[in-house]
Amino acid sequence: MTGLRFSEPARDNEHAPLLPTASEGRRYTPSDDGIPNMGKITPLRRNKTVIEKSIQANNLIDKFTQASKEGKSSTGGVLFNLLKLNAKRKAAARAKKDKATSSLEGLLDKVDDISASDDDSITERQLEERAEATAYIADILLKQDYLILLSKAMVVFGSPAHRLEDNMTRASAALNVQSSFAFLPGVIMISYGDEDTHTSETHIIKVDRGYNMYKLDQVNTISKDVIYGKIKVEDAYESLEKVMDSKELFPWWCDVMVFGVSSFLIAPLAFQGGWSEAVASGILGTIVGILNRCSQKLFNYANVFEISAAVLTSMVATHLRYDICYQSVIMSSVSMLLPGLGLTTSVMELASRNLISGVVRLVYALVMAFMLGFGLSFGSQMLMFADSDKDDIKPKECHGIPEYWTFILLPVISIFYCINLQAHPRQWPMMVILSCTGFAISQYSSQFLNATTSAAFSSFCLGLFGNLYSRITHAPGFAATLCGIMLLVPGGLGVRAVYEAFGEEGNGTALAFEMIVIALSISVGLFVSTLLVYPTGKKRTALLTF
């Protein structure tokens, strides 16, 4: 028997559903007169979720048709207003003839034809609607571009990494912009959502992190003024552009000088060196600063800058090992490259639940410590191999300077740290005071407490003073606190651990573990101090603090 063939039954309404087919699970049996017996037709059961989405889709269509005719005020995002404007343009009169097509273009036309018109002439009312939609869309684009530029400025100028997401969320909430932010090392991801059209727009921005306390203070002031409603968004956007394009406070040769002077001062302050070690460290630190400048200009050299600087300083220090305290010189000469601040920042991000960014920064800090430690060990071993004197390096006993010199050298190195952070001279007094206070507390408490407890206590005091200063003066205390943290970070301990791990000491693993523990102690101290001063967090402003 040949298969039966059925023609499509006529439908009075083209939108009526087709008769069920065999593919939908129904069996057709031929009757005696040749007409198929359809049997009992069971209506299709629709899932609850499908029904909800159908209602949601129907409401979405109404937003572009019925709602547009009611003359409601502009809401939603860019796409919503464009579609709504298109619906208003065709809402002059309804088309008399329906289009019957199954293509995607035809289905979209059916949505438009709910209020379509054969008369496409532009009326005065349509011009007003177009101008209204244009102004609203321009306002949306301006706010989005402002948030993009603000987030980029925050990263470039050194805003606290673990506070970035919260800061930008507060800024976008003040502008009533639906957005979400994700900050990774070197990358910013911003997503703008439109709940009316169920769409989103994502921006991926590549940016390098740096430190510029003066510009960061300006950016924070602009952000607060926008949140408080003191200035308009367009004025804030222009101000941000001016800040981004402005020149640095200090020229490039100041960075080279900072490397040399900081190495000269840190040798007697942190590594028990004398004046001879300070001079040697200052000369080597200046060379490292010149190499750092070359790495900024030469892309290929930037990949081996840290190792080459460590090898060079280690070879020179090894050659002078009988005249100077060897370890004091090699550690202080690369002091500006030590990963202590990055390590502390990574631990703070992990503690604040920023897992991806925290892990990336932690691994980078540890790899940087290994690179410096390997370079120092490799340089000394290479010179020892070429030297006729095959004796192992016996660190000379270090003789530090008198303690009263600390009161003179400590403010000086704090000032050069301020220059390194590109801080304005009017920011220096508080930065120097907090740096000296934190270092003094650390030195005094280390006589009675172990290293981890001393680090936690000193960082707690430092963060407490910085947050109190911010609360009283309403000025960001991050710059002042950051300068003090740079004197407390355990970067030198970490490089020494890696150096001894490559050597024959055998205790490098224990020291590396202690380095991470000290970084955790500093993070805990800073978090507790912030909790005491701001138990519920700042409102209406970005939390620019540790």
Secondary structure, DSSP 8 states (H G I E B T S, - for coil): -----------SSTTS-----GGGT---EE-TTS-EE----------HHHHHHHHHHHHHHHHHTHHHHTT----S-HHHHHHHHHHHHT-SS--SS-----SHHHHHHHHHGGG--S-----HHHHHHHHHHHHHHHHHHHHHHHHHHHHHHHHHTT--GGGHHHHHHHHHHHTT--EEEEEETTEEEEEEEETTTTEEEEEEEE------HHHHHHHHHHHHHHHHTSS-HHHHHHHHHHHHHS--SS-HHHHHHHHHHHHHHHHHHHS---HHHHHHHHHHHHHHHHHHHHHHH-HHHHTTHHHHHHHHHHHHHHHTTTTS-HHHHHHHHTGGG--HHHHHHHHHHHHTT-HHHHHHHHHHHHHHHHHHHHHHHHHHHHHHHHSS--------------GGGHHHHHHHHHHHHHHHTT--GGGHHHHHHHHHHHHHHHHHHTTTS-HHHHHHHHHHHHHHHHHHHHHHH-S--HHHHHHHHTTT--HHHHHHHHHHHHTT---HHHHHHHHHHHHHHHHHHHHHHHHHH-TT--SSS-----
